[in-house]
């Protein structure tokens, strides 16, 4: 399993637009990709799951990927986080 923690720096936290981009990116990979916040894991391929977490600015989250293309999936997700200016 590959994983990486990120601090959310976007003023609005993780809202619908960047969450949609994350879901679209995660959907490109066969690995199971999850997002952990406050001890709860959700499938990163589920917009409703991501939105249910209500992730605010300043939150520490962890992205996890497990499967045949886990390293590529995690790298792509972290790139989306940076490109969308969601976190660092």
NUBAFI-198790 format. One line per field, with one value per atom (N, C-alpha, C, O): x, y, z; residue number from 1. Coordinates in Angstrom, 1 decimal. Layout:
BEGIN
x	(X | ...)
y	(Y | ...)
z	(Z | ...)
nr	(NUM | ...)
END
This chain:
BEGIN
x	(0.8 | 0.0 | 0.9 | 1.8 | 0.5 | 1.2 | 0.3 | -0.9 | 0.9 | 0.1 | 0.9 | 2.1 | 0.2 | 0.9 | -0.1 | -1.3 | 0.4 | -0.4 | -0.2 | 0.8 | -1.3 | -1.3 | -2.1 | -3.0 | -1.6 | -2.4 | -3.2 | -2.7 | -4.5 | -5.4 | -5.2 | -5.4 | -4.9 | -4.6 | -5.6 | -5.6 | -6.5 | -7.5 | -8.4 | -8.9 | -8.8 | -9.6 | -11.0 | -11.5 | -11.5 | -12.8 | -12.7 | -13.8 | -11.5 | -11.4 | -11.6 | -11.4 | -12.0 | -12.3 | -13.8 | -14.6 | -14.1 | -15.5 | -15.7 | -14.9 | -16.9 | -17.4 | -16.5 | -16.2 | -16.0 | -15.2 | -13.9 | -13.7 | -13.1 | -11.8 | -12.1 | -11.4 | -13.2 | -13.6 | -13.9 | -13.5 | -14.6 | -14.9 | -13.7 | -13.6 | -12.7 | -11.4 | -10.7 | -10.1 | -10.7 | -10.1 | -10.8 | -10.1 | -12.1 | -12.8 | -12.5 | -12.3 | -12.5 | -12.1 | -10.7 | -10.5 | -9.8 | -8.4 | -8.3 | -7.7 | -8.9 | -8.9 | -9.5 | -9.1 | -10.5 | -11.2 | -10.4 | -10.8 | -9.3 | -8.4 | -7.5 | -6.9 | -7.5 | -6.6 | -7.4 | -8.6 | -6.8 | -7.5 | -7.3 | -8.2 | -6.3 | -6.1 | -7.3 | -8.0 | -7.4 | -8.4 | -7.7 | -6.7 | -8.4 | -7.8 | -8.8 | -10.0 | -8.2 | -9.1 | -8.5 | -7.3 | -9.4 | -9.1 | -9.4 | -10.6 | -8.5 | -8.7 | -8.7 | -7.8 | -9.7 | -9.8 | -10.5 | -11.6 | -10.0 | -10.6 | -10.9 | -12.0 | -10.0 | -10.2 | -11.2 | -11.5 | -11.7 | -12.7 | -12.1 | -11.6 | -12.2 | -11.7 | -12.9 | -14.0 | -12.8 | -13.8 | -13.2 | -12.0 | -13.9 | -13.5 | -13.3 | -14.2 | -12.1 | -11.8 | -12.5 | -12.5 | -13.1 | -13.9 | -15.4 | -16.2 | -15.7 | -17.1 | -17.2 | -16.7 | -17.8 | -18.0 | -18.8 | -18.5 | -19.8 | -20.6 | -19.7 | -19.9 | -18.9 | -18.0 | -17.1 | -16.9 | -16.5 | -15.6 | -16.3 | -15.9 | -17.5 | -18.2 | -18.7 | -18.9 | -19.0 | -19.5 | -18.5 | -18.8 | -17.2 | -16.2 | -16.1 | -15.7 | -16.6 | -16.6 | -15.3 | -15.1 | -14.3 | -12.9 | -12.6 | -12.8 | -12.3 | -12.1 | -10.6 | -9.7 | -10.4 | -9.0 | -8.2 | -8.8 | -7.0 | -6.1 | -6.1 | -5.4 | -7.0 | -7.1 | -5.9 | -5.4 | -5.5 | -4.5 | -5.3 | -6.1 | -5.0 | -5.7 | -4.6 | -3.5 | -5.0 | -4.1 | -4.7 | -5.9 | -4.0 | -4.5 | -3.7 | -2.5 | -4.5 | -3.9 | -4.3 | -5.4 | -3.4 | -3.7 | -3.2 | -2.1 | -4.0 | -3.6 | -4.0 | -5.2 | -3.1 | -3.4 | -2.2 | -1.1 | -2.4 | -1.4 | -0.7 | 0.4 | -1.5 | -0.9 | -0.9 | -1.1 | -0.8 | -0.9 | 0.1 | -0.3 | 1.3 | 2.3 | 1.9 | 2.0 | 1.5 | 1.1 | -0.2 | -0.3 | -1.1 | -2.4 | -2.1 | -2.7 | -1.3 | -1.0 | -0.3 | -0.6 | 0.7 | 1.4 | 0.4 | 0.5 | -0.5 | -1.4 | -2.4 | -2.7 | -2.8 | -3.7 | -3.0 | -3.6 | -1.8 | -1.0 | -0.8 | -0.9 | -0.6 | -0.4 | -1.7 | -1.7 | -2.8 | -4.1 | -4.3 | -4.7 | -3.9 | -4.1 | -3.2 | -3.7 | -2.0 | -1.1 | -1.6 | -1.7 | -2.0 | -2.5 | -3.8 | -4.0 | -4.6 | -5.9 | -5.7 | -6.7 | -4.5 | -4.2 | -5.0 | -5.5 | -5.2 | -6.0 | -5.1 | -5.6 | -3.8 | -3.0 | -1.5 | -1.1 | -0.7 | 0.7 | 1.2 | 2.4)
y	(-1.2 | 0.0 | 1.2 | 1.3 | 2.2 | 3.5 | 4.5 | 4.5 | 5.4 | 6.5 | 7.7 | 7.7 | 8.9 | 10.2 | 11.1 | 11.2 | 11.8 | 12.8 | 14.2 | 14.5 | 15.0 | 16.3 | 17.2 | 16.8 | 18.5 | 19.5 | 20.3 | 20.8 | 20.4 | 21.1 | 22.6 | 23.1 | 23.3 | 24.8 | 25.7 | 26.9 | 25.1 | 25.9 | 26.5 | 25.8 | 27.8 | 28.5 | 27.8 | 27.8 | 27.2 | 26.5 | 25.1 | 24.4 | 24.6 | 23.1 | 22.3 | 22.8 | 21.1 | 20.2 | 20.4 | 19.8 | 21.2 | 21.4 | 20.6 | 19.9 | 20.8 | 20.0 | 20.0 | 18.9 | 21.1 | 21.2 | 20.4 | 19.5 | 20.6 | 19.8 | 18.3 | 17.5 | 18.1 | 16.7 | 16.0 | 14.8 | 16.6 | 16.0 | 15.7 | 14.6 | 16.6 | 16.3 | 15.1 | 14.3 | 15.0 | 13.9 | 12.6 | 11.6 | 12.6 | 11.4 | 10.9 | 9.8 | 11.9 | 11.6 | 11.0 | 10.1 | 11.6 | 11.1 | 9.7 | 8.8 | 9.5 | 8.2 | 7.1 | 5.9 | 7.5 | 6.5 | 6.0 | 5.0 | 6.6 | 6.2 | 5.0 | 4.4 | 4.6 | 3.6 | 2.4 | 2.5 | 1.2 | 0.0 | -0.2 | -0.8 | 0.5 | 0.4 | 0.9 | 1.8 | 0.4 | 1.0 | 2.3 | 2.2 | 3.4 | 4.7 | 5.2 | 5.4 | 5.5 | 6.1 | 7.4 | 7.7 | 8.1 | 9.3 | 9.2 | 8.8 | 9.5 | 9.4 | 10.7 | 11.5 | 11.0 | 12.3 | 12.0 | 11.4 | 12.4 | 12.2 | 10.8 | 10.5 | 9.9 | 8.4 | 7.7 | 6.6 | 8.4 | 7.8 | 7.7 | 8.7 | 6.5 | 6.3 | 6.3 | 5.6 | 7.0 | 6.9 | 6.6 | 6.9 | 6.0 | 5.6 | 7.0 | 7.7 | 7.2 | 8.4 | 8.4 | 9.4 | 7.3 | 7.3 | 7.6 | 7.5 | 8.1 | 8.4 | 9.9 | 10.2 | 10.7 | 12.1 | 12.3 | 13.1 | 11.4 | 11.5 | 11.2 | 11.8 | 10.2 | 9.8 | 11.0 | 11.3 | 11.6 | 12.7 | 13.9 | 14.4 | 14.2 | 15.4 | 15.1 | 16.0 | 13.8 | 13.5 | 13.8 | 13.9 | 13.9 | 14.1 | 15.6 | 15.9 | 16.5 | 17.9 | 18.4 | 19.0 | 18.2 | 18.6 | 20.1 | 20.7 | 20.7 | 22.2 | 22.5 | 21.7 | 23.8 | 24.3 | 24.0 | 24.2 | 23.7 | 23.4 | 21.9 | 21.5 | 21.1 | 19.7 | 18.9 | 19.2 | 17.9 | 16.9 | 15.7 | 15.1 | 15.3 | 14.1 | 13.2 | 13.6 | 11.9 | 10.9 | 10.2 | 9.7 | 10.2 | 9.5 | 8.2 | 8.1 | 7.1 | 5.7 | 5.1 | 5.3 | 4.3 | 3.5 | 2.1 | 1.9 | 1.1 | -0.3 | -1.0 | -1.1 | -1.7 | -2.4 | -2.4 | -2.0 | -2.9 | -3.1 | -1.8 | -1.8 | -0.7 | 0.6 | 1.6 | 2.8 | 1.2 | 2.1 | 3.2 | 4.4 | 3.0 | 4.1 | 5.2 | 6.4 | 4.8 | 5.8 | 6.5 | 7.7 | 5.8 | 6.4 | 7.4 | 8.5 | 7.1 | 8.0 | 9.3 | 10.4 | 9.1 | 10.2 | 11.1 | 12.3 | 10.5 | 11.3 | 12.1 | 13.3 | 11.5 | 12.1 | 13.3 | 14.4 | 13.1 | 14.2 | 15.3 | 16.5 | 15.0 | 16.1 | 16.9 | 18.1 | 16.2 | 16.9 | 17.9 | 19.0 | 17.4 | 18.2 | 19.5 | 20.6 | 19.3 | 20.5 | 21.4 | 22.6 | 20.8 | 21.6 | 22.3 | 23.4 | 21.7 | 22.4 | 23.4 | 24.0 | 23.5 | 24.3 | 24.0 | 24.9 | 22.7 | 22.2 | 22.0 | 22.3 | 21.6 | 21.4 | 21.2 | 21.4 | 20.9 | 20.8 | 19.6 | 19.3)
z	(0.0 | 0.0 | 0.0 | 0.7 | -0.9 | -0.9 | -0.2 | -0.4 | 0.5 | 1.1 | 1.3 | 1.4 | 1.4 | 1.6 | 2.2 | 1.9 | 3.2 | 3.9 | 3.3 | 2.8 | 3.4 | 2.8 | 3.7 | 4.4 | 3.8 | 4.6 | 3.5 | 2.6 | 3.8 | 2.9 | 3.2 | 4.3 | 2.1 | 2.3 | 1.6 | 1.8 | 0.7 | 0.0 | 1.0 | 2.0 | 0.8 | 1.8 | 2.0 | 3.1 | 0.9 | 1.0 | 1.4 | 1.5 | 1.7 | 2.0 | 0.8 | -0.3 | 0.9 | -0.2 | -0.6 | 0.1 | -1.6 | -2.0 | -3.3 | -3.8 | -3.9 | -5.0 | -6.2 | -6.8 | -6.6 | -7.9 | -7.8 | -8.6 | -6.8 | -6.7 | -6.4 | -6.8 | -5.6 | -5.3 | -6.6 | -6.7 | -7.5 | -8.8 | -9.6 | -10.2 | -9.6 | -10.3 | -9.6 | -10.4 | -8.3 | -7.6 | -8.0 | -8.3 | -8.0 | -8.4 | -9.8 | -10.1 | -10.7 | -12.1 | -12.3 | -13.0 | -11.5 | -11.6 | -11.0 | -11.6 | -9.8 | -9.2 | -10.0 | -10.0 | -10.8 | -11.7 | -12.8 | -13.5 | -13.1 | -14.2 | -13.8 | -14.6 | -12.5 | -12.0 | -11.5 | -11.0 | -11.6 | -11.1 | -9.5 | -8.9 | -9.0 | -7.5 | -6.8 | -7.2 | -5.5 | -4.6 | -4.0 | -3.5 | -4.2 | -3.7 | -2.7 | -2.9 | -1.5 | -0.4 | 0.1 | -0.1 | 0.8 | 1.5 | 2.9 | 3.3 | 3.8 | 5.2 | 5.9 | 5.7 | 6.7 | 7.4 | 8.7 | 8.7 | 9.8 | 11.2 | 11.5 | 12.1 | 11.1 | 11.3 | 10.5 | 10.7 | 9.4 | 8.5 | 7.1 | 6.6 | 6.5 | 5.2 | 4.2 | 4.5 | 3.1 | 2.0 | 0.7 | 0.5 | -0.2 | -1.5 | -2.3 | -2.4 | -2.8 | -3.6 | -4.9 | -5.6 | -5.3 | -6.6 | -6.3 | -7.2 | -5.1 | -4.8 | -4.3 | -3.3 | -5.2 | -4.8 | -3.5 | -2.7 | -3.3 | -2.1 | -0.9 | 0.2 | -1.0 | 0.1 | 0.5 | 1.7 | -0.5 | -0.2 | 0.4 | 1.4 | -0.2 | 0.4 | 1.8 | 2.6 | 2.1 | 3.4 | 4.5 | 5.7 | 4.2 | 5.2 | 5.6 | 6.7 | 4.8 | 5.1 | 5.5 | 6.6 | 4.6 | 5.0 | 4.9 | 3.8 | 6.0 | 6.0 | 5.7 | 5.6 | 5.4 | 5.3 | 6.5 | 7.6 | 6.4 | 7.5 | 8.0 | 8.9 | 7.4 | 7.8 | 7.2 | 6.2 | 8.0 | 7.5 | 7.1 | 7.8 | 5.8 | 5.2 | 4.7 | 4.5 | 4.5 | 4.0 | 2.8 | 2.9 | 1.7 | 0.5 | 0.5 | 0.8 | 0.2 | 0.2 | -1.1 | -1.6 | -1.6 | -2.8 | -2.6 | -2.1 | -3.1 | -3.0 | -4.2 | -4.5 | -4.9 | -6.1 | -7.1 | -6.7 | -8.3 | -9.2 | -9.7 | -10.1 | -9.7 | -10.1 | -9.0 | -9.3 | -7.8 | -6.6 | -6.6 | -6.3 | -7.0 | -7.0 | -8.0 | -7.7 | -9.2 | -10.2 | -9.8 | -10.0 | -9.2 | -8.8 | -7.7 | -7.8 | -6.7 | -5.7 | -6.2 | -5.8 | -7.0 | -7.6 | -8.4 | -8.3 | -9.2 | -9.9 | -9.0 | -9.3 | -8.0 | -7.0 | -6.3 | -6.2 | -5.9 | -5.2 | -6.2 | -5.8 | -7.5 | -8.5 | -8.7 | -8.8 | -8.6 | -8.7 | -7.5 | -7.7 | -6.3 | -5.1 | -5.3 | -5.0 | -5.8 | -6.0 | -7.1 | -7.0 | -8.3 | -9.4 | -9.1 | -9.7 | -8.3 | -8.0 | -6.8 | -6.3 | -6.3 | -5.2 | -3.9 | -3.2 | -3.8 | -2.6 | -1.4 | -0.3 | -1.6 | -0.4 | -0.8 | -2.0 | 0.2 | 0.0 | 0.9 | 0.8)
nr	(1 | 1 | 1 | 1 | 2 | 2 | 2 | 2 | 3 | 3 | 3 | 3 | 4 | 4 | 4 | 4 | 5 | 5 | 5 | 5 | 6 | 6 | 6 | 6 | 7 | 7 | 7 | 7 | 8 | 8 | 8 | 8 | 9 | 9 | 9 | 9 | 10 | 10 | 10 | 10 | 11 | 11 | 11 | 11 | 12 | 12 | 12 | 12 | 13 | 13 | 13 | 13 | 14 | 14 | 14 | 14 | 15 | 15 | 15 | 15 | 16 | 16 | 16 | 16 | 17 | 17 | 17 | 17 | 18 | 18 | 18 | 18 | 19 | 19 | 19 | 19 | 20 | 20 | 20 | 20 | 21 | 21 | 21 | 21 | 22 | 22 | 22 | 22 | 23 | 23 | 23 | 23 | 24 | 24 | 24 | 24 | 25 | 25 | 25 | 25 | 26 | 26 | 26 | 26 | 27 | 27 | 27 | 27 | 28 | 28 | 28 | 28 | 29 | 29 | 29 | 29 | 30 | 30 | 30 | 30 | 31 | 31 | 31 | 31 | 32 | 32 | 32 | 32 | 33 | 33 | 33 | 33 | 34 | 34 | 34 | 34 | 35 | 35 | 35 | 35 | 36 | 36 | 36 | 36 | 37 | 37 | 37 | 37 | 38 | 38 | 38 | 38 | 39 | 39 | 39 | 39 | 40 | 40 | 40 | 40 | 41 | 41 | 41 | 41 | 42 | 42 | 42 | 42 | 43 | 43 | 43 | 43 | 44 | 44 | 44 | 44 | 45 | 45 | 45 | 45 | 46 | 46 | 46 | 46 | 47 | 47 | 47 | 47 | 48 | 48 | 48 | 48 | 49 | 49 | 49 | 49 | 50 | 50 | 50 | 50 | 51 | 51 | 51 | 51 | 52 | 52 | 52 | 52 | 53 | 53 | 53 | 53 | 54 | 54 | 54 | 54 | 55 | 55 | 55 | 55 | 56 | 56 | 56 | 56 | 57 | 57 | 57 | 57 | 58 | 58 | 58 | 58 | 59 | 59 | 59 | 59 | 60 | 60 | 60 | 60 | 61 | 61 | 61 | 61 | 62 | 62 | 62 | 62 | 63 | 63 | 63 | 63 | 64 | 64 | 64 | 64 | 65 | 65 | 65 | 65 | 66 | 66 | 66 | 66 | 67 | 67 | 67 | 67 | 68 | 68 | 68 | 68 | 69 | 69 | 69 | 69 | 70 | 70 | 70 | 70 | 71 | 71 | 71 | 71 | 72 | 72 | 72 | 72 | 73 | 73 | 73 | 73 | 74 | 74 | 74 | 74 | 75 | 75 | 75 | 75 | 76 | 76 | 76 | 76 | 77 | 77 | 77 | 77 | 78 | 78 | 78 | 78 | 79 | 79 | 79 | 79 | 80 | 80 | 80 | 80 | 81 | 81 | 81 | 81 | 82 | 82 | 82 | 82 | 83 | 83 | 83 | 83 | 84 | 84 | 84 | 84 | 85 | 85 | 85 | 85 | 86 | 86 | 86 | 86 | 87 | 87 | 87 | 87 | 88 | 88 | 88 | 88)
END
